[in-house]
């Protein structure tokens, strides 16, 4: 716990704000999936995404995507319940807030055993490139839904 605090305080101000935003949105997405219908949660997150985001002082889209992916990964590593869907929902809101066009994708594939006949996965793509939720065998997933294009 102390090491996590020291790591957090060693970050510059912009990165601390980014990590805090990721933490709040991951918590909101996780809680929202348990309390609301998916469509209601998406509307809530769209409102967050529509609010003015932090100024990106000359950052390129690629840099914004990279920083958001870093923040989502950092928080998810400390929040084991942050499933791929929770991470994708939070990342989509953060990216859209920064003016980056992205899509949340949900896919399924056959499972490896009888105990799990199918597996589902959610990820975020920006311009055809996976920003959050990349896995080695992503091509094995059959796309079920593409949500949100800015």
C-alpha positions, -999 to 999 in steps of 0.1 A, spaced: 0 0 0 28 24 9 46 15 -23 15 23 -44 12 56 -26 48 65 -33 44 55 -69 14 77 -72 30 107 -55 61 103 -78 39 110 -108 36 144 -123 4 163 -117 -11 155 -152 -5 117 -147 -19 118 -112 -51 134 -126 -52 108 -153 -49 79 -129 -76 94 -106 -99 98 -136 -93 62 -146 -100 50 -111 -132 70 -108 -145 58 -142 -135 22 -136 -154 23 -103 -184 39 -120 -184 14 -148 -181 -16 -123 -208 -3 -101 -230 8 -130 -230 -26 -145 -244 -40 -113 -270 -13 -108 -282 -2 -142 -292 -15 -175 -263 -14 -200 -280 13 -221 -285 35 -190 -248 31 -180 -237 40 -215 -258 72 -214 -242 81 -181 -207 75 -194 -216 95 -226 -224 125 -204 -190 121 -187 -174 118 -222 -192 149 -234 -179 171 -205 -149 192 -213 -118 172 -210 -83 182 -199 -64 203 -223 -40 180 -243 -13 206 -246 -1 196 -280 -4 158 -276 -11 138 -307 -40 113 -308 -15 85 -305 0 101 -273 -35 106 -258 -44 70 -266 -12 57 -251 -16 77 -218 -52 66 -214 -43 29 -220 -15 33 -194 -38 48 -168 -65 21 -174 -38 -7 -171 -23 9 -139 -57 10 -122 -69 -24 -135 -38 -40 -121 -49 -28 -86 -86 -35 -91 -90 -72 -99 -127 -69 -106 -120 -46 -135 -131 -69 -163 -124 -62 -199 -158 -47 -203 -153 -24 -173 -119 -13 -187 -133 -8 -222 -162 14 -209 -139 35 -188 -113 39 -216 -140 48 -241 -152 76 -219 -117 89 -213 -107 88 -249 -139 105 -261 -134 132 -234 -101 139 -250 -115 142 -285 -103 108 -297 -127 88 -319 -130 53 -307 -153 22 -307 -161 -3 -280 -162 -38 -295 -176 -69 -280 -169 -104 -293 -173 -141 -285 -154 -173 -293 -157 -209 -285 -142 -218 -251 -114 -242 -245 -134 -267 -224 -169 -278 -215 -169 -257 -183 -166 -226 -204 -184 -232 -237 -180 -196 -249 -157 -167 -239 -166 -131 -243 -142 -101 -246 -145 -63 -249 -119 -40 -263 -115 -5 -276 -103 4 -311 -91 38 -323 -88 41 -361 -86 3 -365 -59 -2 -338 -67 -18 -305 -61 7 -278 -73 -11 -247 -81 -48 -243 -56 -63 -267 -51 -101 -265 -29 -124 -285 -57 -142 -302 -82 -113 -308 -88 -125 -344 -105 -156 -329 -133 -136 -315 -165 -131 -336 -176 -95 -333 -211 -92 -318 -214 -54 -313 -196 -22 -321 -207 6 -299 -200 43 -301 -183 62 -328 -176 98 -322 
